[in-house]
Amino acid sequence: MKETIYIPFKEFILPICANFALALIAMLVCRIAFMMENWNTFSDLSFSELLLIYKGGTRFDWATICYVNALYIILQTLPLPLLKNDKYQLFTKILFVCLNAICWVINLMDSVYFQFIGRRCTSSVFTEFKNDNVSDILGIEFLRHWYFIMLFLIMLCAFWKLYRYPSFCTGKITAKNYIQAAVLFVVSIIILVGGIRGGFDPEQRPLNNKEAKEYTSRPIHSALVLNTPYSIIRTIGKRAFPQPEYFDAQELKSIYSPVHHATAINASKPNVVIIILESFASEYSAYLNKDAKGKGFMPFLDSLMQQGMTFEHMYSNGHSSIDGQASVHLSIPLMVESFFTSHASLNEVNGMASILKGEGYYTAYFHGADNGSLSLDGFSRSAGYDSYHGRNEYANDADWDHHWGIWDEPFLQYYAKEMNKMAQPFVTTIFTITSHHPFQIPEKYKNVYPEGEIPIHKTIQYTDMSLRKFFETAKKQPWYDNTLFVLTGDHTNQSTYKSYQTDLGTYSVPVIFYHPTDSTFRCRKDKGIAQHIDIMPTVLGYTGCSHDYVAFGNDLLRTKPEDRFHVGFQNDIYQITQGNMLLQFDGEKATALYNTDKDTMLKTNLVNDARYSKDKERLERKLKGIIQSYMKRMNDNTLTQTKE
């Protein structure tokens, strides 16, 4: 009888198990590298907390290994004559090494990117930067993080060398061989499915990103439980906005409604200038940090805060530039997935610009980056802007930074002068770029603004100087005295202060309203909360709006400080802050409650403290109302519908 290939049980199992154990160790190394690169975020974890986190991380690593190596296992368990072919086995080895190496690369790259968004990347990262040329930025990062390249090469060599080939035999196949092959195939499938599901209990819910919260009390720490390949795989093709039904329609309306009502038109028809400053966090302000002892990096913005209207607590609603754009212009916070990259981005919207255009305003958007960067040219059109001014319109590459676009100083001057050409009233927005990674400034300023404690410090100083020069030019223009200026940072960035690395501190950005001639905004520090999604309703309330509209934030001039709130979403946890209480919620139950006045570092979880049960119930009810209203409008495409 002709000899046929068959798989010996022991000689196959041991090498395959060794290879998978090797893959698991490699993922552990990547997790350690992730933690060390972001040590400021994780340095407060105790040893016991780290053990629990790494225990959970092993589940997610095993699930990832099962996902990416399923094809490898199938190719090794099919009883084909090719199995004993040396070239075939070399191919399966290359496949195994390459699939796992891709996971390492993604994890190591996200170790750096995590510093900017505060969470593991999801599948939306592929659409967020699809129109950007980031190859030069990646090149700089390869050089700056050379140790990751060395680590990757060491891992690759070790992985290749330590890989073990499974053994196969030829000969007369017996009934025992058939049983062994069948058992091996079934066991392999069970292990793969169980690994992907996160367990073998059929009644257990499949593993997902939200399970990471079971291993840590802080949402930002759940990023250490997860790994990036898993986070990306699990979000591909997922519905962005799960729709809960916490309340019926009438009860929901009584708890929360995003509908804002018409206000009287301001007879002066003030112009509106929105200045969104890349990565300007409150941490960089001496004025906002009394313990800074004058050591700030935005002296001009500090002076403007003292002249205008600011707030005791000021926050963004997301951790990326695109989330900042949706929050400021559309009053849409980040919840679950970025509006910008989700299916809801095709919904009808009434943004600040489109509403003011209906009131007779001319609208224009300025961004010195390459046209198409972050798809902001398309976004600006959908948000209601008549014209877009980018690097192409600036048309002078002598001022190009060779990374993202035009340096802030010349582009802000261009911005000021372009507004002279516009009919009043107008609403314009500029989004600066120089304080973006890789944190470069023009050569002539390198001795003026030397390296600070962290790379971003010098770029904050440069952009702050550029802003001062912009206002010096603007003061000479005919439109200046009748203009409301709104200034904010799009999100936080690199940090040295522990208080700005908490689940609330990572949202802390300045929010400033300044008007040269209107005392409403003069030398006023409000004791309440202000957030990005409050900007649109505040501007529309001040300029006047002849019809109702949808905005998820508050009109800061008409809402009492105690009634205002801040909402955020980070690592699958919703968050609301109102007054001095912060509540975290996983979509089903409250997971944490903190007193932000007495516990600024958010160390003491009061969620089970009976003394705070009313605060917990009140905030959870409010947050549920916001979530339900938000999800329903996103999924039903009713962001412009004001009838409830």
N, C-alpha and C positions, 0 to 999 in steps of 0.2 A: 504494500500500500504506500502511496506517495506520502512523503513527510509533509506536514503542515505546521505552520507557525502557531504557537500557543504561549500564553502568558503564565509563567510560574508565579505563584502568589507571593511568596516571601521575597524573592529576588526583585520583584517589581515594587512591592509596597515600601520597603525600607528606603530605596533611593528617592522615590517620589515624596515620601514623608520628609526626608532630609532636605529636599529642594524647597518644599513648602515652608519648612521651619526656617530655612535660610531667607525666604521671602518675608516671613513674619519679622525676623530680626532686622532686616533692612528697613521695614516700615517703622520699627521701633527707633532705629537710628534717626530716621527722618523726623519723628516726633520730638526726639531730644533736641535735634537741630532747630526745629521750629520753636521750642520752648526757650532755648538759649538765645536765639536771635531776637526774641521778644520778651526778654527777661524782665523788663520793667512791668509788663502786664501780669506776669506769673510769679514774681519774686515773693509775694506775700502768702503763697500757698504753703501750708504745713506739709510735713513728710507724709502724714496719714492721708491728707487730701490728695497729694500727688499719687500715692499708691492707688487710691480709688479711681482717679482720673485715668491712670495708665491701665488699670483693669478694664475700664470701659473702652479705652482706646484700642485694646487688643481685640475686642468684639468687632469694632469698625474696621480694623486692619484686616482681620480674618475675612470679613465680608467682602472687602475690596479685593483681596487676593483670590477669593472664589470667583468674583465677577470677572476679573481680567484674565484669569488662567483657566477658565472653563474650556476654551478651545484647545488649550494644551492638553488637558486631561482627556478630552474626547479623542484627540489624535493619538494619545498613548494607550488608550484602552480598546480601540477598534482592532479586532483580531485580523490584521492584514499582513501579507508577506513582507510589506515594506517595513514593518516594525524592526526587523533585524538588519535592515539596510543602514550602513554607516552614514550615508549622506542624509537619509531621512531623519536619523537621530540627531545629526548635527543641525538640521533645519529646526527640529522641535526645540533643541537647546537654544538656538538663536532667537526663536519665537519667545520662549520663556524669559530669557534675559531681557529682550527688548521691551516686552509688555510690562515687566516689573520696573525696568529702568525709566520708562515713561512716567510711572507713578512717582518715582523718586524726584524726577525733574519737576513735576507739577507741585509736589509737596515743598521742595526747596524754593521754588519760585514764589510760592504763596507765603513762605516764611517771611519774605521781604514785603510782599504786597499787603499782608495782614496789618502792618503798621499804619496803612492809610485808610482801611475800611473797617477794621475791628471785627472781622468775621472771615470765615473760610469762603473762598470763591465758590460760586455756583455756576450753572451752565450759562447764566446771563452774561458772564464775562466775555463770551465770544461775540455777543452783539454790542456790548458797551463800547468796545474799542475797534469795531470792525472797519471804520473809516479812517482810523488813525495810523500814521506811519510811526510805529513805536520801536522799530528795529534799532535806531540809534540809542534810544533810552535803554533797551535791553543790553546793548553793547556796553554802555557805561556801567550798568549794574553787574554784568559779568566781571568787569574789572574791579569794581568796588567790593563785590562779594566773592573774591577769588577763592576764599576758603571753601565755599560751597562747590565750586568747580573741582577743587582738590578732593573734597569729600566724595563727590559723585564719581570721580575717576577711580578712587580707592575702592569704593563700593562695587563699581563695575568690574574691576579686575578680580576682586575677591569673589564676587558672585560667579564669574566665569570659571575661576579656578576650582571653587568648592562645589560646583554643580556635579551631581552624580547621575550617570546614565543608568536607567533601569535595564534589567536583563530579560531576554526572551529566548525561548527554546524552539527547536524544531524536532519533530518526531511524530510517532503515531499518537493521535489524539484519543484519549480515553474519556469515559463518562465523567471521571473526576476532573479532567481538564475543562470540559464544558461547564460543569457546576462552578468551578473556580472562576472561569471567565464571566459567567452570568452574575455570580456573587460580587465579583470585583466591579463590574459595570454598575450594578444597582447601588452598591455601597458608595461608589464614587459620585453618582448622581445625588444620593441622599446627603452626602457630606457637602457637596456644592450647594444644593438647595438650602440645607440647614444653615450653612455658613452665610449665604446671602440673606436669609430671613432673620439671622441673628439667634437662632435656636431651633430645636426640633419639635417643640410642642405645637401641634396643628392649631390649637386654640389661641396661641400667642400671636399678637399682632406682629407683622413683619418689622424688622429693624428700619428705622428712618432717622433723619437728622434730629428730630425732636427728642429721641431717646437719650441724646447726649446730656440733657439736663438732669438725668437721674444720677449722674456721677459728680455733680458739682452744684453749689448753691448760687453761683454767679453766671449769668448768660455768657459773658465774655470769656469765661474760663472753659465753656463747652467747646470752644474752638480747639482747645488742646485735646479734648476727647475725640473729636472728629479728625478725619484726614481729608485732604482736598479732592483726590480722585473720587472718593465715595460721595462727597458733597456734590460734585459735578454730575456724576452718574445718576444720583437719586433725584436730581432736579431737571433732567432732560425730559422735555415733553410734559411736565407736570402742570396742572392747572394752577395758575399763579395765585388765585384768590378763592380759597375755600369759603363757602358761605354758611355761616352758622345761623340758627334760628333761636336766639336767646329769648326774644320777646315777640308778641304779636305787634301789628302795625301801629295800633293806637298807643300801646305802652312804650314802644320804641320812640315815637314822636314826643312823648312826655319826658323821656330820659335825655334824648339828644337828637338834634336836627342840624344838618349842615346848611340849611337854607337861611340866607341873609336877606333882609328886606330893603327895599329902595330907600335912599336917603336924599335929602335936598341937595341940588346942585350948588357947588361952591361958586359964588358969583365971580370970584377973582380968576377962576379957571387956572389954577396953579399947574405949572409944568411938574413932571415927576421924573427924577433921575435915580435909577436903581444901580448901585455899585456893589457887585458881588466880588469879594476879594478872595482869590484862591488861597485856601488853607489858613486863613486868618482866625486863629483860635484865641479865646479869652486869655489863655495861659501866657500869651506874649505881651500882655498889657500891664504896665506898671500901675496904671490907674485902677484897674480891676483887681489887682493883687497887692494888698497893703504890705504883705511880707516881702514883696519884691525889692523894697528899699531903693526904688528908683531904677531898678534894673529891668527895663522894659525894652521892647524892640519896635514899638509903634507910637512914637511920641506925638506925631501929628494926629493920628486917630484918637489918641488919649485926649488931646486938647479939644477935638471935635465932640467927643463924648461929654465933656464937661460943659460945652456950650449948647448942646442939643438935648434930645430926650433919649435916655437909656433906661435900663431896668435892672432890678436887683438880681434877677435870674434870667439869663438869655441862652437860647438853645437852637441848634439845628434840629431837623427831624430825620436825618439820615447821616451816613458816613461817606458819601461819595458825591462828586460834582453833579452827576445827573440827578441824584435824589434832591440835592439843593435847588436845582433849577425847577423841578416839578413843585417843590414846596413853596418857593418864593413866588413863582409866576402863576401857579394854578391852585395854590393852597391845598396840595395833595401830599400827605406825609408818606414815608416809606412804611409799608405794612406787608410782610411776607416776601414780596418781590418788588423790585423797582418798577414803578409805573412806566418809566422811560423805555424799558426793554421788554415789557410784558405785552400780551395781546391787547390790554386796555389802552395802550398808547394810540390805538386807532379809533378810540371812542371820541365822540363829540365832546369838546370842552369849551368852557367860557373862561378864559384866563383874564388876568388883570389888563393886559394890552388889548385884547379883543373887546372887552367891555368898555374901556376908555375910548377905543376907536369909535365905538357906537355913540359916544358922547361928544364926538368931534375932535378927538386927539389924533395927532400924527404919531406913529409908533416906529421905533427903530431899535435894532439889537446889534451890539458890538462885541466881538470876540477876536482877539488878535492872533488866534491860532490858524492853522491851515483850514481853508474852507472845507467843511465836511467833518471836522474834528468833533468827536462825540455826537455826531449828527445834530449839532446845535442849530445849523442853518435850517434843517427841516423842522426841528422842534420850534424854532422861533416863528416860523410861518404858521404852524398849527396853533401856537399860542396867541396869534393875532398881530404879529409884528409886520409892518409894511415893508421894511427893508432890512437887510442883513449886511453887516460890514465886517469882513474878516481880513485875512492876510492878502487875499487877491485884491480887495478894494483899496487897501492901504497902498499897495503897489510900490513898495520901496524895500527891497530885500537887504538893503544896507543896514536896516534895523532888525534883521531876523536873528533870532538867538541860536539857530541851527539845531533846535530841538523841537519846540512846540510852535513858535510863531514870533510875533513882534514883541520886543521888549516893552514892559509896562510904561516906562517914562514917555517914549515917543507916541505910543498908541493912545495913552490918556490925553496927550496934547491934541492928537488928531481927533479924538472923541469930542473934546471941548469945542474945537473949531467947526466940526461937522454940524453940531447943534445950532450954530449960527445960521446955517442954511435952511433950517426947518421952520415951517410955519408953527406959531404957537396957538394953542397949547400942544405940548408933545409929552410923550412918555418914552423914555429910552432906558436901555439897560446896557451896562458894560460888565463883562466877566473877565477879570485879569488873569494872567497866566504865569508870570515870572516866578512866583513863589510856589510853583508846582515842582515836584521832583523832575529833573535831577538837581534842583536848587543851584542854578547858575546865575551869575549877574554879569553885566557888561565889564569888560576888562578895565575900563577907566575907574570903576568903583571898587575894585578888589582890595585896594589899600584903605579905602574909606570905610567899607563894611567887611571887616575880616571875619574869619570863621568864628562862630559862637560855640556854645556848648554842644549844639546839634546843628546839622547843615542848614536847616530851614531858617535859622535866626538871621543870617546875613541877607537872605532874600526878602524876609519880612521888612527889614530896615530899608532895603532898596525900594520896595513897592510903597512903603509908607512915605518915603521921600517923593516918589512919583505922584502919589496922591496929593501931597502938599502942593506940588507944582501945578497939578491940575486945578486945584481950588484957587491958586493965585491967578491962573489964566481965566477961570470961570467967573471970578469976581468982576472982571472987566467986560463981561458980555452982557448984552441987553436983557437976556432972559433970566439972569442969575437971581435977582431979588424976588421974583415970583416963582421960585422953584422949591419943591420939597425934595430933599436928598434923603435916600434910604441906603444905608451902608451895612453890610454884613459879611461874614465869612461863609464860604459854602459848606465847610465842614472843618473838623479839627484835624490835626496832623501829628507830627512828632512831638513828644512830650517829655518833660523832665520832672514835673510836679506830680506827686502821687495822687493829690486830690483831683487832678484832671484825668486820671486813669480809671476812675470808678465807672459804674454802669450809667451814671448820670453825667459825670465830668467829661466823658468822651463826646458829649454833644455841645459843650460850652463854647459858643461863638458870640462875638459882639452883635447886637442889633441896635442900630442908631437911626433916629429920625432927626434931621436938621433942616431948619428953614431960616434963611437969613433975616427975614422981617416979621415972621409970625411968632408971637410970644407963646402960642400953644406948645411949641416944641423947645422953648428956650430954657436952658439950665434946669432941666427937670429929670430927676431920677425916680422912676416909679418903683414901688416896693414889690410889685407883682412879677409874674412870669411873662416873657415874650419868646416866641418861637417863629421859625420861618413861615409856617402856615398862617401866622397872624398878619404878615406884611400885606398880602393882597386885600383882605377885608378892611384893614386899617386905612390903606391908601384909598380904596373905593369909598369908604365912609367919609374920608376927609374931602376928596374931590367931588363926591356926590355921584350917585348912580340912580338912574331913573327906573330901574326894574329890579326884581328879585334875582338872586343868583346863588350858586352853590359854592361854599368854601368851608373847609373843615376846621379852620382856625377861628380866632376871635378878633373883633374890632377892638384894638387896644385903647381907643379913645372912648369907647362906649361900654366896655365890659369891666366890671369891678375887679380889682386885683385878686380878691379871694375866689372869684368864679373862673379865673383863667387856669389853663392846664398845659402840660406838655406831654406829647405822646411820642413814643419811639418803638422800634422793633429791632432786636439784635439777637442773632443766633437762636431763632425760633421762639423767642420770648417777647411778648408785648409788654409795654411799660407805660405807666401814666404817673405824672407828678402833679399834685395840686396842693396849694398851701405848703405845709411842711412835711407832707407824706408822699412816699413813692411806693407804688404797687407794681409787682411783676406778675404776669399771668400767662399761662401756657396754652390758652385757648379753651381749657376746660376748668381749670381751678387756679386760684391765686397761689403762687409759689414763694413769694417774698413780700415783706412790707417793712419799710424803713422810715424813721424820722430823720429827715434830711437836715434839720437844725441841730439836733443833738448828736447825730451820727453821720458826719459829713463823709466818712470813709465807707459807709454802708456795711458795717461789720455785724450789727445786731439785727437779726431777722425777727420781726415782731408778728409774723403771719399767724402764729398760734397763741399769741398773747391776748387774753380775753379783754384786757383794758383797751385794746385797739380794734375790737370787733366791728364797731360802727364805722370807723375809718376804712377798714377793709371792705365792708359791705358797700359803702358809698362809692369808693373808687372802683371796685370791681363792676358794679352796676353801670357806672359812667363809661368805663372802658369797653364793656360788652356792647353798650349802645353805639359807641363810635365804631367798633369793629364791624358790627352787623350792618350799620348804615353804609360804611365804606365798601364792604364786600358786595353788598347788593347793588350799589350804584356802579361799581366797576363791572360786574358781571352782566348787569341789565343795560349797560350803556345809558345811564340816566344822570350823568354828571351835569347836565344842563337843565334837568327837570326840577322845577321849584314847587310843583303841586305834590302834596304828600297824602 
